[in-house]
Amino acid sequence: MYYQPAPEHAYESIRTIVNDTPHGWLVRSLHAWSAHLMVGMLFVHMFSVFLLKAYRKPRELMWLSGVALLLLVLGFGFTGYLLPWDTKAYFATLIGTEVPKSVPLLGRWGVSLIKGAEYVGEETLTRMYSFHVIVLPLIACAVIAFHLLLNQFSGVSVPVGTPVTKKPIPFFPDFAYRDLMAWLAGFAVLLILATLMPKELGEKADPMASAPPGMKPEWFFLPLYQTLRMVPATVLGIDGELLVNAVLGILIGLWALIPFIDRNSARGLKSPLFTAIGILLIAYIAGTILAGYFT
Amino acid sequence: MLTFPELHDRMVVLATGLVMVLGLAYIVNKMRVRRKKASSGDIQDQ
């Protein structure tokens, strides 16, 4: 293939793909934009499931596998970011791999598993590449299959309090046609973005240089980035980064366990508290993305 | 700044892609409407 996962060749191989390979710019651009759209659609899907309480009994496992898929997709975003080996990719990964270090016990182990060495270098690039193209896709395929299989068993959820009166629509061909129309509309948007705003390649990374000012991660990591910026270095004697990591870990755990915590929904009753939590969370995520982007 | 051949390349790709997408959408929509009519009893399958 055209891409070479080594610090001396990665950047040049991407440049060859973009400039010399027929329609290489298009393939790269489609890849990059579809990644952004996938993360965006995943958030939309997750919050629509949350606000409609579609996670309630008997779909707890579907919700759990969905949360796992969200984390996997964020993993795809993180591991794919370094691969072009340009300045932004290099320093964003350098900063990004420092953040989980403060997590007790697992932090340093996790970081060394991804980095493979003390510094972001050849080992990191080959590991990120392996995770991006082999490990994560294999896990994601299994989890997606599980998620869809559960959907086949449980069917599509209806909002709390809505009586199921209509006859269910068969997946093929009725629902498949609708799905295909939505897919074609999404593909048209992707095509317009990929051709009119192709993914740019920055300068080649220089590990010896200092990080350029104003380095920011991708938009889907901005809530974490902005929170880390807002929290002081120490809070009541506790390291600020450790505090943010601990709170984030607890929140992800609670988020995954929502179907078991929200007992009202499980009984088929309305649960306005959880609706309010969902709206607050959407507002926080949108606010921190905007604040992180514009400041 | 894009050179003219680059811009031309992109516009050709975009136009070809959109024509393909619209063509497919037209066919799928026709099949969808046909199916809808058939299931509501307007068209009896032979």
Interface residues (C-beta under 8 A of the other chain):
Chain A: H23 L26 P173 D174 Y177 R178 L180 M181 L184 A185 F187 A188 L191 I192 T195 L196 P198
Chain B: R10 M11 V13 L14 G17 L18 V21 L22 L24 A25 V28 N29 M31 R32 R35 K36 S39
